[in-house]
Amino acid sequence: RQDYTVVCGKIESGRMEIYVTRALDTGDKQDRVVGQGPRRIVWSYGTGSAVGYHGANRGAATVTFVAGGTQRSMPSTDGSWVRKFSNYTIPAQTTTYACQSFSFPTDKDRHVVAIKPVINEGTKGYPHHAILHVCQNNSYWDDHVTPNICSHNTGSAGSSPLGLPSSKCSSLMWSWAVGLGDFILPSNAGFLIGNGTSKLSHVILEIHYDNPQQTANAIDSTGFEAFYVDTPRQHNAAGMTLGDPTASFSSSTTGSLPYEVGALPIATESVHRQATCPSQCTTDLSQEITVFSGLLHMHHFGEKIYTDLYNSSGNFVKTTNRIDFWDNGFQQMRDDDALSYTIKPGDSLQTHCWFNTKGIGSGSAIPFGPATGDEMCMDFIFYYPAQYRGKDDNEIPQLFAFCGGRIH
């Protein structure tokens, strides 16, 4: 269905301009509704008169098509902490998951209200994504005081501590991928830093390095700057992962399932994978939560991803976040007010991922896993007020951090 109307066009001095219009809401389920406030866009241009690949001539930006809505801007803060990898030598291998432990001062309660990526210009092509885990002062944290492979018997490449029982890392404080900028929380929420079981003090920064040329002796110091306020805000924030939180879709599963699972078959144009955050899980919420930011994440075979919200009666409420034309090189954290939605106890969420492996004519199926050549299907959401579900072996409450396909 064609919903665009060409109004006019011209070619002048080697430049082509075309002016088109489209209804804000076309009624076509394959079109995104253009709502109020800033909207993320990607742009690209070619170098000749024929349609062809744009190469490096591309970028990301924000455009306000309709007045209204607000994009969060950097607030006034009382200070910041910079934490970076300590000159880590990236291994000469395609995929590496490296971790370094950090702590925050706990002399008083503070709220972290914004996080800015700190990228090393000389090695900016190597980090594929970064995740800041909320962890504990334990042996796993001690093992990574200096940057090294994220260890738990996964070989020389390492793997994420996400969802790993031995790591005791229960939630996320920040996630970054290529194309992302500053992460800014709403004015009424922050990550509570301090000394106590419900406060954050020990974190682990995980960086996935992608080095397909297996270049040796590249030294990286990627990290983050956390901006804080001394006067805590109204709500404590936390992170939760929907979809396939531990990249386990390829693992064997017992029992009957309502949808297909497993690795992605090759030479297939349209492959669908789906994961449920069930109402049986959200009933453990102590109250309704407000989601204020979200990051959808797949790899290179991904084409479309979205999460649908249903109420406790099973009725569709809304699509919370959606990307119809996935580009692994330009991932975006939604931090505009238009994303904001609530999850009530008993609600459920369905994360849908669509993949295209048509270009792979031979070889094995594409697994879900940590490598860049593997696939993922995740929806990282950030919410308030922070929720807890269960305790660890030391009776320390654990942040409600996962609601998806499969975890340990």
N, C-alpha and C positions, 0 to 999 in steps of 0.2 A: 504494500500500500504506500502510495506516495503522498506525503502530507506537506511537502514544501512547494511553494509557488515562486517561480523565477520572475522577478519584477523587471530587472534590466541587467545589462552587463556590457563591459567594454574591455578592449585591449589597447593600451597606450604606453609607448616607450618601454616595451618589454614587460609590462605589468598587466596582469589580468584581474579585473574586479567583477564580482558577481554579487548582486543584491537579491536576497531571497527572504521570504516571510514564512512563518509557521505559527499556527495557533498555539497558545501557551499550553492548552490541554487538548490534544488531538482526538482523544478517545481511543487511540491505538495503543494496545498493550505493549507494543514494541518501542513506543516513544516515551521518553521521560517527560513528566509534567514539569514545566518551568514555573517554579514558585517564587515567592518573595525572597529578597536578600541576595547575597553573593553566591555565585555558582562556580564550581571548579570547571575549568576547560583545559584542553590540550590543543596545541597549535603546531602546525608543520608547514613547510613550503618546499617546493622542488626547485631545481636549478635550470630547467628547460621548459619547453612548451608542451611536452608530452607528460602524461601522468606516469609517475614513477616513484620509486622509494625515495624518501626525503633525507635519508642518512642522518647526520647529526643536526639537521636544520629543524629542530623541534623544541618544545618547551611546555611548561605548565603555567597557568595564570588563573586569575579570578575575575569574573565579569558580573556586574549587577544588571540583569535583564529587566527586573521589576523592582521598584522601590519597596523598601520595607525589609524587616529582618535585620539582624546584626551579625557581624563577624567579630569574634573576640579579638581584642588587641592586648598587647603587653601591658600589664598593670603596674602600678607603683609597688615596689617591693623594698624590703629592708636589707637585702643582701643576696648573695648567691654562693653556691659551692660548685667548683669545677672538678669533675672526676674524669680522667682519661686513662686509656691503656698506657702502660709504662714502656713505651718504645718496643712494641711487640714485633718480632720478626715473623712475618707471614710465611708459613710453610710453602714450599714449592710443590703444591698439590692443588687439584681443582677445588675441593671443598674442605673448609676447616671451620669448626665451631670452637671459638676461643672464649674464655671467661676470665674476668678479674673481679675480685671482691672489693667492695668499698663500704665505708660506714659514714653516718652523718652524726654531727654533734647532738648530744642528748641532755645538755645542761638545762634546757627549758623546752617547752612545747612550741613547735612552729608548724606552719602549713607551707608545703611546697605548692606553688600556684602556677608555675610555668616551667617548662623544660625546653632547652634549646640544644639542638645537635651541635657538637664540636667536631668538625671534619678536618682531617689532615689533608691539605691541598695536594701534596705530592703523592698520596696513595688513595685518593678519593675514589678511584675506579675499582677498588677491591672490596669494600664493605657492601654486602648484599642487603643485610638488614641487621638491626640491633634491637635487643629486648632488655629492659631493666627489670629484674626479678626482685620481688620482696621475699627475703630469705631470713634465716636465723644464724646466730653466732654458733655454728657447729663445725664438725670436721670437714664437711663439703665446702663451707665458706673458707675455712683455713687453708684448704688445698689450692685455693685460687687467689691468694693474696697477691701473688705476682701473676701476670697473664700467662695462661697456658691452656691446653686442650680442655674443653668441658668434659670432665672425666666421669665415666661410669661404664667401663668395659665396652666401648663402642669403637675401638680401633683408633688409628692415628688421626682420623678426621674429627672425632668427638661428636657430640650431639647435644641438643638443648636440654637443660635441666627442667624444662617445662613439664610438669606433671610427674616428675620422677620422685618416688617416695623418699629415697635416700638423701635427696638434696634439701628437702624440707622447704623448698621455695613454693609458696602457696598462691601468689598473685602477681600481677604486673603493675608497674608504676609508669611505664613509658614504653612505647614501641616506635621504631623508626624504620623506614625503607626508602629506597632511592626515589627521590621526588618530594619527600616530605620536608616541611619547614618546622617552625616552632609549634610546640604543644602547649596550649593555653587553656587553663581550667576556667569555668564560670566563676563569677564574682562571689558566690556563696559557698564555694567548696575548695578543698585542698587536701593533699596527702599529709596526714598527721605524723610529724617526726618527733620522737621523744623516747623516753625510757618507760617501758611498760608493755604488757602483752598485747594490747590493742594499738600500739604505736610502732612506727617504722624506724629502724635504726641501721639494719644490715641489708645490703642489696648486692646483687651480682649482675654485672653488665655482660651480656652475651652478644658476641658479634659473629655473624656468619660471613666468612670471607670467601669470595668467589675468585679463583685464580686459574682460569682455564689454560692459560699459556704456561702455567707452572713456573712463573718467574721467581728467581731466588733473591734473597737478601732485601726484600721490600720491608721497610720498617714503618709501622703504623702507630698512631697515637689518637685514634678516634675516641670520642667520649661524649660527655654532655655537661651542660651547665644548668643546675637546678636553682630557680629563684624562689625565695621564701619570704614570708611575712611573719613578724614576731607575735602578732595578735591573731590567734586562730579564728577561722571563719565558722560559719554556721554548721557546715556539714563536712564529715570526713569522706574522702573519695577512695575508690578502689577500682581495680580492673578485673574483667572477667573475659574468658575466651569461649566463644560459641563455635558451632560447626564441628570440625575434627581437631580438637585442641592439641592432641599429641601426634598428629600426622600418622594415624593408625588405620586408615581406611583399607590398607592392603592386607591387614592381618586377618586371620581366619576368625570367623564369628559363628557361634552356635545359635540354634533356634531360628525361627522364621522371622524375616524382616519385611517391612512394607515397601522397601525400595532396594535397588541394586547396590552392592558394595564391591570392594576389591580394586585391584590395580586397573589402570586405564588400558583398554585394548588399543593396539596400534592401528594405523591406517583407518581411523574412524573419525568422521567429521563432527559428530555430535555425541558426547558422552555426558551423562548426568549423574552427579553424586549429591546426596542429600543427607543432612544430619539434624537430629531433633534435640532441642533443649526441652524436656517434657514437663508437663504440669506437675508430675510427681516430684520433680526436683525443685521447681520454683515455690512449691507450697512451704518449703523450709525458709523462705524469706520472712523476716520478722515484720516487714512492712513493704509497701510498694517502693520501688527504687526509680530514680530518674537517670536515664542514660543521656550523657551530655556530649560524648565524642565517640567516634567509631572508625575503625580501620579494617577494611576488607582486604584479604590477602590470598593470592594464589601465585603460581609461577608461570613459566613461559607457555604452557599448553592451555592456560585458562582463557576463556572468552567472555564469560558473563558470570556474575555472582550477586546474590541478594539474600536478605533475610526477611521473612514474613513473621508477623506477630499475630497470635490468636489468643482470645480470651479464655477463661476457664470453662466456658461452654463449648469451646471448639470453633467459635465464629471468627472469621478473618477480621482483624482490626486495621492493619496497615502494613505496607512494606517499609521497613525501618531505614534501610540503607541499600543502595543498588548501584552497580556499575554494569552497563550494557556492553561496553567495548573495552575490555580489559587490556591494559598495557603494563607489563611488569616493570618497565623502566620509569613509569610515572604514577606512583602510588600516592594517595592523598588521605590524610586524616581529616574526617569531617569534624569541624569544630565550630560550626555555625548553629544558631538557634533553631534553624529549620529542621535539624536532625533530631532535636530533643524529643524523647518519648518516655513513657513510664512502663515498667513491668510490674504487674501485680501478682501476689501469691496465687498460684494456680494457672497463670498464663503459660503458654508454650511458644516456642520460636522454631522456625524451620529455616535452615541455611541451605541454599541451593547453589551449586557450582556446576558450570557447563564448561567442557573441555573439547579441544579439537586436536587429534593426533594424526590427521590425514597426511601430514608431511613425513611421517615416519613409516617407511614401507617395509622395514624388516627389523628383526630383533625382538626383544622381550617386551612384555607389557610395561607401562610406565608406573612405577610404584609411588605410593605416598610416603614421603620421608624427608630427611633434612637437606639433601643435596639440591643444588640449583636445578639439576636435570630431573629431579623428582617433582612431585606435585604436592600442593597443600590446598586446604579449603577451610579458611578460618575467618571469623569475625571477632576482632578485638574490640570490646566495648569498655568504656569507662563510665562509672556511675557513682551516685551518692544516694543515701548514706551507706557507708561500708557495711557489708553483711558478713556473718560468720557461719560456718557449717562444719561441725565436728571439731575434734581436738587431735593433736599429735600425741606421740608416746609420752611426752612430758606434760600432758594435759594443757598445752597451750592452744587457745582457740585459733582456728585456721580461717583465713579469709575465704569467702565464697568466690572461688576463682574459675571454676570450669562448669559448663553446662552444655554438653554436646555428645558427639558420637561415641567415644570410648576413652576411658582413662584407666589407670591402674586401680 
